[in-house]
């Protein structure tokens, strides 16, 4: 199935899904739709700096899983550095 939404419509739907997920019980299907929509929004919007690099990964990925793997691989060293003890507030 192919669904056509404007960027604004997709962003509103993404926000509504986020609200629903935060308020209700865990729903794996809805969570996957939320992640899928977020991936496609990021690929459409782009950005600069780190956001731009992640958006490039989103555009290049052929699936949600491929995108999430590439994103986690890119962010792993950054997040690891931020989590080191010397980088934490006392």
C-alpha positions as CSV (number, residue, x, y, z in Angstrom):
1,X,0.0,0.0,0.0
2,X,1.2,3.5,-0.8
3,X,0.0,6.4,1.3
4,X,0.6,10.0,0.3
5,X,0.8,12.6,3.1
6,X,2.1,16.1,3.0
7,X,5.0,16.7,5.3
8,X,2.8,18.7,7.6
9,X,0.2,15.9,7.8
10,X,2.9,13.4,8.5
11,X,4.3,15.5,11.3
12,X,0.9,16.0,12.9
13,X,0.3,12.2,12.7
14,X,3.7,11.5,14.2
15,X,3.0,13.9,17.1
16,X,-0.4,12.2,17.7
17,X,1.2,8.8,17.7
18,X,3.8,10.0,20.1
19,X,1.1,11.3,22.5
20,X,-0.9,8.1,22.2
21,X,2.2,5.9,22.9
22,X,3.1,8.0,25.9
23,X,-0.4,7.8,27.4
24,X,-1.4,4.3,26.7
25,X,-0.2,0.7,27.2
26,X,2.7,-0.6,25.1
27,X,1.6,-1.2,21.5
28,X,4.4,-2.7,19.4
29,X,2.5,-2.2,16.1
30,X,1.8,1.4,16.8
31,X,5.4,2.0,18.0
32,X,6.7,0.5,14.7
33,X,4.4,2.8,12.7
34,X,5.7,5.8,14.8
35,X,9.3,4.8,14.1
36,X,8.6,4.3,10.4
37,X,6.9,7.6,10.0
38,X,9.8,9.4,11.9
39,X,12.3,7.8,9.5
40,X,10.4,9.0,6.4
41,X,9.9,12.5,7.9
42,X,13.6,12.8,8.6
43,X,14.5,11.7,5.1
44,X,12.1,14.3,3.6
45,X,13.2,17.2,5.8
46,X,16.9,16.8,5.9
47,X,19.0,19.2,8.0
48,X,22.5,20.3,8.6
49,X,25.3,19.2,10.9
50,X,24.6,15.9,12.7
51,X,20.9,16.0,11.9
52,X,21.8,16.4,8.2
53,X,24.1,13.3,8.4
54,X,21.4,11.3,10.0
55,X,18.9,12.5,7.4
56,X,21.3,11.3,4.7
57,X,21.3,7.9,6.3
58,X,17.5,8.0,6.3
59,X,17.4,8.8,2.6
60,X,19.9,6.1,1.8
61,X,18.3,3.3,3.8
62,X,16.0,0.8,2.0
63,X,14.2,-0.1,5.2
64,X,13.5,1.1,8.7
65,X,15.8,-1.6,10.2
66,X,18.6,-0.6,7.8
67,X,18.2,3.0,8.8
68,X,18.2,2.3,12.6
69,X,21.3,0.1,12.3
70,X,23.2,2.8,10.4
71,X,22.0,5.5,12.8
72,X,23.0,3.5,15.9
73,X,26.4,2.7,14.3
74,X,27.0,6.4,13.6
75,X,25.7,7.6,17.0
76,X,27.3,4.8,19.1
77,X,30.7,6.5,19.6
78,X,29.1,9.9,20.3
79,X,26.7,8.5,22.9
80,X,29.5,6.4,24.4
81,X,31.6,9.5,24.8
82,X,28.7,11.4,26.4
83,X,28.1,8.6,28.9
84,X,31.7,8.4,30.1
85,X,32.1,9.4,33.7
86,X,34.3,12.5,33.1
87,X,31.5,13.9,30.9
88,X,28.8,13.6,33.5
89,X,27.7,16.3,35.9
90,X,28.9,15.6,39.5
